[in-house]
Amino acid sequence: MHHWGYFHPFGLIFFLIIIGFFITRMILWRRKGGMCYHNQSDALSILESRLVRGEITGEEFNEIKMTLKGENK
């Protein structure tokens, strides 16, 4: 019978897996811009493409753009 004392190799492996999981989650979280998965530039590019396709007017474009930037009239 083996006597490991205070060190158990499976506990260390489990600990390293948990740490790796959290590091991976932090990297993915930072790549996606924090807690918000859709950043402002994505919304603006979608808005611009809707304007080009004629789905919205120039006035609607400006209103939505100001709303996205947080500017109120």
N, C-alpha and C positions, 0 to 999 in steps of 0.2 A: 504494500500500500504506500502511495506517495504522500508525502507531507509537504504541502505548498506553503504553509504558514499563512501570512496575510496576503499573499499573491496567488491569484488563480488565473491561469492564462485565458480561460473562456470569458471571465469577467473583463479582462483587458480588451479582448477582441470585441465584445459587445459594446464596451465603452467607446472604442475607436469607430465602430459602425455608427453609433449615435452621433458622435462628433462630426463624422463625415456627412451624415444626413443634414445636420444643421448648417454646416459650411456650404453644402450644395444649395440648400434653400436660400441662404443669404445671398449667394452669387446670383441665383435666378431672380430673386426679389430686386436686387440692384439693377440688373439688366433690364428689367421691365419698368423701371422708373419708380421704385418704391411700392407703396400699397396700391396705387392706381395703375391698372394694366393698360389703360389707354391714355397716352399723353396728349398734350395740346397740339403738337405738330401733326399727329395722326388725324385728329379731328379737323384741323385746318386743311389738310390735303384732301380729305373726304369732301369737305365743304367746297373747295375749289373745283374738284371734279364734278360735283353736282351742278355748279354754276356753268361749267363748260358744256355739260350735257343738256343744259337748258331746263333742268328740274326746278331751279329756283331763279328768281330775278336778282338783279344787282342790289336792289334795296334789301331784299331778304338776306342776301349774302352779307351785306354790311351789318345788319341787325344781329345775325347769328354770330358773326365774327366778333362783334363787340361783346356779346354775351359770353363767348368762350374766353375772351381775354379778361373778363371781369369788369369791363367798363360799362357803366350805366349812363343812360342819357340824362 
